[in-house]
Amino acid sequence: MDALHKILPTLYLLRGKRALGTLLNLKWWEMKQRIRVVSIIRKGDDILLMKRSQGRSEGPAWWELPTGKIQFGEQPEEAMTRSIFEYIGVDVQSLRLKDAVTFLAFAGSNELSNLYIVYEATIKDDVKIAPTERYSAYKYVKMGEINGLKLDEASLSVLELENGSAVTEGATPYREVANAATIYVDGSSHGNPGPSGIGYYIVGEDGQVIKRGGEFIGFATSRVAEYYALKEGCEQALELGLRSVRFVSDNLMMVNHMNGIYKVKNHDLMHIYDDIQNLLKNFEAVAFVHVKRELNTEADAEANLAVSRHFSRDVLE
């Protein structure tokens, strides 16, 4: 019997007093916590974005709003003023508390509670910005020019709240998928390449299991099976009339492809990827979430069952 499933938020947003108060109701002491201060600095209609230094990371560099940690004994406004000076090398002329936002994001096997205290800061227009170790570059951009930049999730969502809508073309409108249906997908290849199956596990926004299933797809690699599983998940969602969906997979490469972090270069995947992109045009809002394998067991079981069922049928026949 399928039990009530715990809704997995990609990004659940709470604002203002709700952001500060609701943490108590969410058992914050059982969660990993992170508190940050973030500033919106304007020059006319432009907003200041900072490019993170990559350090040892080989991944793509991300842009973000000026962000800092609160050190022991600091008040949030003190932390914001210090962070702006330390990280971008300028003094703050004025600081105004703008918002408080809680991001409940899924990280590994834990819910990660992120409290972001948002300030609107002003600096001198003619001041020279001098990024330090944390940042490697900066730019002032208009909302309409953000498309194409790789913004970190928190900054993107703060800007969405500021703008009232998604700020980049094709970006995930996180508020719309915060409590949407969740579709877990997985592919299985016995031999890699070898006999392969795909599985899906669909949970409604109320936490109830809507549908689950799998299909044998023939001889394939595991990565091809993963993409066919996502394609099947899209098709199942559309058949069920779902228009706002979180797709959950334990394949990080595929999730990064779907989130636009990396481009698909493998020819075996290109046509499946294109099919998925065409299906996604029918949705109002989608998000792609990576989890560990042990958190995707239901879809994995369906994929393996599809392979076993296929060969069991052949034996019976």
Stockholm file with secondary structure:
# STOCKHOLM 1.0

chainA/1-317         MDALHKILPTLYLLRGKRALGTLLNLKWWEMKQRIRVVSIIRKGDDILLMKRSQGRSEGPAWWELPTGKIQFGEQPEEAMTRSIFEYIGVDVQSLRLKDAVTFLAFAGSNELSNLYIVYEATIKDDVKIAPTERYSAYKYVKMGEINGLKLDEASLSVLELENGSAVTEGATPYREVANAATIYVDGSSHGNPGPSGIGYYIVGEDGQVIKRGGEFIGFATSRVAEYYALKEGCEQALELGLRSVRFVSDNLMMVNHMNGIYKVKNHDLMHIYDDIQNLLKNFEAVAFVHVKRELNTEADAEANLAVSRHFSRDVLE
#=GR chainA/1-317 SS CCCCCCCCCSCEEEEHHHHHHHHHHTTGGGSEEEEEEEEEEEETTEEEEEEECCTTCCSCCCEESCEEECCTTCCHHHHHHHHHHHHHCCCCSEEEEEEEEEEEEEETTEEEEEEEEEEEEECCTTCCCCCCTTEEEEEEECGGGCTTSCBCHHHHHHHHHHHTSCSSTTCCCHHHHTTSEEEEEEEEESSSSEEEEEEEEEECTTSCEEEEEEEEEEEECHHHHHHHHHHHHHHHHHHTTCCEEEEEESCHHHHHHHTTSSCCCCHHHHHHHHHHHHHHTTCSEEEEEECCGGGCHHHHHHHHHHHHHHHHHHHHC
#=GC SS_cons         CCCCCCCCCSCEEEEHHHHHHHHHHTTGGGSEEEEEEEEEEEETTEEEEEEECCTTCCSCCCEESCEEECCTTCCHHHHHHHHHHHHHCCCCSEEEEEEEEEEEEEETTEEEEEEEEEEEEECCTTCCCCCCTTEEEEEEECGGGCTTSCBCHHHHHHHHHHHTSCSSTTCCCHHHHTTSEEEEEEEEESSSSEEEEEEEEEECTTSCEEEEEEEEEEEECHHHHHHHHHHHHHHHHHHTTCCEEEEEESCHHHHHHHTTSSCCCCHHHHHHHHHHHHHHTTCSEEEEEECCGGGCHHHHHHHHHHHHHHHHHHHHC
//
